């Protein structure tokens, strides 16, 4: 296998930029947790307007609170689900959504100002400028995507669209992966760049599978499908429940049918578990130096699967639901770290 060398020295400037990126990645993890809790507390529709700047200030007087409450009373969620809510109950869900949006603003500022500073000081190498600029614009898109999601629940629904929820989470995970990857490039510059192999392609496939499993989880959350069928290993009393394709057209079942969406999430977990175990075994069998990160990925998937089962059987209590979503981000981070190591290892086994 052909190996090409590259510089492994980490300068002070690169270290500072890498630490900054890891800090932003940590804030995104926190954002995912707060977003999950906002969803689990049904707080996402409590703020009915998108005010990126002026919305940073919460209601400061009783009149302001009553005005916000009146806006909430005009949407279907209040009229059909929460009618009779007291002002104090409204404040509880309002603070969750406000905290979620405020954290988004904080992340934007924590990204933008250090980026400009490092750029002006020449700390950022030329090859990193374009990716880091692109990430900033993706962050702006994510803010719009959050409002696009909320908007879906303000008129004809009592909840946000599960499609838009999955898009919102998916974009957050993509941004997280890009930032984490850039941090790895700065803090652990490669000693070698390996020629592509089946192991590397399989590593990318595992990232794709973890990402898709997270999107399936978002569909489950969007439909509240995790609280509907809580038996395991059976589902609705059967290994393969009836009613999986009862909706017409058939494709709607994969996005609208509570039974099918949860079943797909389960099957995705089983498949991912088999894949990471097989990958780890192939790494051990060939003595690959990346077998440790492959083993870490396998343990992460196993832990996430066990946590998912417990969360399901307890009908998704808030703390376990949030922990399960956090686990998904950590598994994705391990998968990204593993593929980074696969790409820059002096020995890559050929068998998958």
C-alpha positions in Angstrom: 0.0 0.0 0.0 1.3 3.4 -0.9 1.7 5.9 1.9 2.5 9.6 1.5 4.0 11.6 4.3 2.8 14.9 5.8 3.8 17.2 8.5 2.8 16.2 12.0 3.8 19.3 13.9 1.0 21.2 15.7 1.7 24.9 15.9 0.5 27.1 18.7 -1.9 28.8 16.3 -3.3 25.6 15.0 -3.8 24.3 18.6 -5.7 27.4 19.5 -8.0 27.2 16.5 -8.5 23.5 17.1 -9.5 24.0 20.7 -11.9 26.8 19.6 -13.5 24.4 17.2 -13.8 21.7 19.8 -15.5 24.2 22.1 -18.0 25.0 19.4 -18.6 21.3 18.9 -19.3 20.9 22.6 -21.8 23.7 22.4 -23.6 22.0 19.5 -23.8 18.8 21.6 -25.4 20.9 24.4 -27.7 22.4 21.7 -28.8 18.9 20.7 -29.6 18.1 24.3 -31.6 21.3 24.9 -33.4 20.8 21.5 -34.3 17.2 22.6 -35.6 18.4 25.9 -37.5 21.2 24.2 -39.2 18.5 22.0 -39.9 16.2 25.0 -41.5 19.0 27.0 -43.6 20.0 23.9 -42.2 23.5 24.2 -41.2 24.2 20.6 -44.3 26.1 19.6 -44.4 28.4 22.6 -42.7 31.3 20.7 -44.7 32.0 17.6 -42.5 34.5 15.9 -39.0 34.5 14.5 -37.0 37.5 15.7 -33.3 36.6 15.4 -32.1 39.9 17.1 -34.9 41.3 19.2 -36.0 37.9 20.3 -32.8 37.6 22.4 -34.6 39.5 25.1 -37.3 37.5 26.9 -40.6 39.1 28.2 -39.6 41.7 30.8 -43.0 42.7 32.2 -46.4 41.2 33.0 -47.8 42.9 29.9 -45.1 41.3 27.8 -45.8 37.9 29.1 -49.5 38.3 28.5 -48.8 39.5 25.0 -46.7 36.4 24.3 -49.4 34.2 25.9 -52.1 35.7 23.7 -50.0 34.8 20.6 -49.7 31.3 21.8 -53.4 31.0 22.4 -54.1 31.7 18.7 -52.4 28.5 17.5 -53.9 25.0 17.3 -51.6 23.5 19.9 -53.1 25.7 22.6 -56.7 25.4 21.3 -56.7 21.6 20.9 -54.1 20.3 23.4 -53.2 22.9 26.0 -56.5 24.9 26.3 -56.8 26.2 29.9 -53.0 26.5 30.4 -52.2 29.0 33.1 -49.6 31.7 32.6 -47.2 29.9 34.8 -47.5 26.7 32.7 -47.0 28.8 29.6 -43.8 30.3 31.1 -42.4 26.8 31.7 -42.6 25.8 28.0 -41.6 29.3 26.8 -38.3 29.3 28.8 -37.4 26.0 27.2 -37.9 27.3 23.7 -36.2 30.6 24.5 -33.2 28.8 25.9 -33.0 26.7 22.8 -33.0 29.7 20.5 -30.7 31.7 22.8 -28.1 28.9 22.8 -28.3 29.0 19.0 -27.4 32.7 19.1 -24.6 32.1 21.5 -23.1 29.4 19.2 -23.3 31.8 16.3 -21.4 34.5 18.3 -18.8 32.0 19.7 -18.2 30.9 16.1 -18.1 34.2 14.3 -16.0 36.5 16.5 -13.1 34.0 17.1 -13.2 33.1 13.4 -12.7 36.7 12.4 -10.0 37.2 15.0 -8.1 34.1 14.0 -8.5 35.0 10.3 -7.2 38.6 10.9 -4.2 37.3 12.9 -3.3 34.8 10.3 -3.9 31.8 12.6 -6.0 29.9 10.0 -4.1 28.2 7.2 -5.4 28.9 3.7 -6.7 25.4 3.2 -9.0 25.7 6.2 -10.5 29.1 5.4 -13.1 27.9 2.9 -14.4 25.0 5.0 -14.7 27.2 8.1 -16.5 29.9 6.1 -18.9 27.3 4.7 -19.6 26.0 8.2 -20.5 29.5 9.3 -23.1 29.8 6.5 -24.5 26.4 7.4 -25.0 27.7 10.9 -27.1 30.6 9.5 -29.1 28.1 7.5 -29.6 26.0 10.6 -31.2 29.0 12.3 -33.6 29.4 9.4 -34.3 25.7 9.4 -35.3 25.9 13.1 -37.9 28.6 12.2 -39.0 26.6 9.2 -39.7 23.7 11.5 -41.6 25.7 14.1 -43.7 27.3 11.4 -45.1 23.9 10.4 -46.9 23.7 13.7 -48.4 27.1 13.9 -51.4 26.8 11.6 -52.8 23.3 10.6 -51.0 21.0 13.1 -50.6 20.7 16.9 -47.0 19.7 16.5 -44.1 20.4 14.2 -43.6 18.4 11.0 -41.6 15.2 11.6 -39.9 15.8 8.2 -38.7 19.3 9.2 -37.7 18.0 12.6 -35.5 15.4 10.9 -34.1 18.0 8.6 -33.3 20.3 11.6 -31.5 17.6 13.5 -29.8 16.2 10.4 -28.3 19.6 9.6 -27.1 20.0 13.2 -25.3 16.7 13.0 -23.7 17.6 9.7 -22.4 20.8 11.1 -21.1 19.0 14.2 -19.3 16.4 12.0 -17.7 19.1 9.8 -16.5 21.1 12.8 -15.2 18.0 14.6 -13.4 16.9 11.4 -11.7 20.3 11.1 -10.6 20.2 14.7 -9.0 16.8 14.1 -7.2 18.1 11.1 -5.7 20.9 13.2 -5.0 19.0 16.5 -4.0 15.6 15.0 -2.5 16.4 11.6 -1.9 13.2 9.7 1.5 11.5 9.6 0.4 9.6 6.5 -2.4 9.6 4.0 -3.4 6.1 3.0 -4.6 5.0 -0.4 -8.3 4.3 -0.3 -9.3 0.8 0.8 -12.4 -1.2 1.4 -12.0 -0.5 5.1 -12.1 3.2 4.6 -15.1 3.0 2.4 -16.8 0.8 5.0 -15.9 3.4 7.7 -17.7 6.0 5.6 -20.7 3.7 5.2 -20.8 3.3 9.0 -21.0 7.1 9.4 -23.8 7.1 6.9 -25.7 4.4 8.8 -25.3 6.2 12.2 -26.5 9.4 10.6 -29.5 7.7 9.0 -30.4 5.9 12.2 -30.4 9.4 13.9 -32.8 10.7 11.3 -35.1 7.7 11.9 -35.0 8.5 15.6 -36.0 12.1 14.7 -39.0 10.7 12.8 -39.9 8.6 15.8 -39.7 11.6 18.1 -41.6 13.8 15.6 -44.5 11.3 15.6 -44.2 10.5 19.4 -44.0 7.0 18.1 -41.7 5.9 20.9 -44.6 6.0 23.4 -46.9 3.9 21.3 -45.3 0.5 21.2 -43.3 -0.2 24.3 -42.8 -4.0 24.3 -39.4 -5.5 23.3 -38.1 -7.7 21.7 -41.6 -8.1 20.3 -43.5 -5.1 18.9 -47.3 -5.0 19.4 -47.0 -8.6 20.5 -45.2 -9.9 17.4 -41.6 -10.0 16.0 -43.0 -8.5 12.7 -46.2 -6.7 13.6 -49.1 -6.5 11.3 -50.1 -3.1 9.9 -46.7 -2.1 8.7 -48.0 -1.1 5.2 -51.7 -0.3 6.0 -51.5 3.3 4.7 -51.9 4.2 1.1 -49.9 5.1 -0.8 -47.4 2.6 0.6 -44.5 5.0 0.9 -46.4 7.1 3.5 -46.0 4.3 5.9 -42.3 4.9 6.2 -42.9 8.5 7.3 -46.4 8.7 8.7 -47.3 5.3 10.2 -46.3 5.2 13.9 -45.8 1.4 13.8 -43.7 1.4 10.6 -41.5 4.4 11.7 -40.7 2.8 15.0 -40.1 -0.6 13.4 -37.7 0.9 10.9 -35.8 2.5 13.8 -35.5 -0.8 15.5 -34.4 -2.6 12.3 -31.8 0.1 11.7 -30.4 -0.4 15.1 -30.1 -4.2 14.6 -28.4 -3.7 11.3 -26.0 -1.1 12.6 -25.1 -3.4 15.5 -24.3 -6.2 13.1 -22.2 -4.0 10.9 -20.0 -2.5 13.7 -19.4 -5.9 15.2 -18.4 -7.3 11.8 -16.1 -4.3 11.2 -14.5 -4.7 14.7 -13.9 -8.4 14.1 -12.3 -7.8 10.7 -10.0 -5.1 12.3 -9.0 -7.5 15.1 -8.5 -10.4 12.8 -6.0 -8.5 10.6 -4.3 -6.7 13.5 -5.2 -3.3 12.2 -3.9 -0.4 14.4 -7.4 1.1 14.2 -9.0 -1.8 16.0 -9.2 0.2 19.2 -11.3 3.0 17.7 -13.4 0.3 15.9 -14.0 -1.4 19.3 -14.9 1.9 20.8 -17.5 2.5 18.0 -18.9 -1.0 18.6 -19.2 -0.4 22.4 -20.9 3.0 21.6 -23.5 1.4 19.4 -24.1 -1.4 21.9 -24.6 1.1 24.7 -26.9 3.2 22.5 -29.0 0.2 21.6 -29.4 -0.9 25.2 -30.3 2.6 26.2 -32.8 2.8 23.4 -34.5 -0.4 24.5 -34.7 0.8 28.1 -36.0 4.2 27.0 -38.6 2.6 24.9 -39.8 0.1 27.5 -40.2 3.0 30.0 -42.3 5.0 27.4 -39.6 7.6 26.9 -39.1 9.4 30.2 -37.7 12.9 29.6 -34.2 12.2 31.1 -33.7 9.0 29.2 -35.0 10.4 25.9 -32.5 13.3 26.2 -29.7 10.9 27.1 -30.5 8.7 24.1 -30.3 11.7 21.8 -27.0 12.6 23.4 -25.7 9.1 22.8 -26.5 9.4 19.1 -24.2 12.4 18.9 -21.4 10.6 20.7 -21.7 7.5 18.5 -21.5 9.8 15.4 -18.4 11.5 16.9 -16.7 8.2 17.5 -17.5 7.1 13.9 -16.0 10.3 12.5 -12.9 9.9 14.7 -12.6 6.3 13.5 -12.7 7.2 9.9 -10.1 9.9 10.5 -7.8 7.3 11.9 -8.6 4.8 9.1 -7.6 7.5 6.6 -4.3 8.2 8.3 -2.9 4.9 9.5 0.3 3.2 8.2 -1.5 -0.1 7.8 -4.9 -0.7 6.4 -6.2 -4.3 6.1 -8.1 -5.1 3.0 -10.8 -7.4 4.3 -14.1 -6.0 5.6 
